[in-house]
């Protein structure tokens, strides 16, 4: 999962990865995207589809290939519940996406995120979904609120992620997004730093 403090741009990063998959171009490290033109499913659990649509438009993303899973009126998405799992699995079956984006982990589970028991069922389902759909799954997550002194430190470590350590243990790759600081006081204005925090599938 990519992780960062609020306001850093986790959702923008996820949409930029979706744009690369849909429209081609390059990955954040400059490497060329291989095959483009595949759909992306976006699980919009934070219930702000208008903002997501505006961001996709600003990025020039072909929104006809971005398929949102939205909560029904008066409901919330709960990927622990069998009916929501079935709904997402059906979307993956019919659309055959290259990527599923879950935004965000804390918004798609009714069980919380602080123990292995809280998160295991959800993570096992998402891993099974990736195998079933032969697709990637990105889960956006938040990091713990750092102390004032830590805010100016560069980078994100595996220990900064909120909730159970099982979340990052289950992930094959973990990305950290932070803001490079120029002064002594923390500011969200500045260039973003994207780091590979963990990798089980390739070199750092």
Secondary structure, 3 states (H helix, E strand, C coil): CEEECCCCCHHHHHHHHHHHHHHCCECCCCCECCCCCCCEEEEECCCCHHHHHHHHHHCCCCHHHEEEEECCCCCCCCCCCHHHHHHHHHHHHHHCCCEEEEECHHHCCCCCCCCHHHHHHHHHHHHHHHHHHCCEEEEEEEECCCCCCHHHCCCCCHHHECCCCHHHHHCCEEEEEEECCCCCCCCCCCCEEEEEEEECCCCC
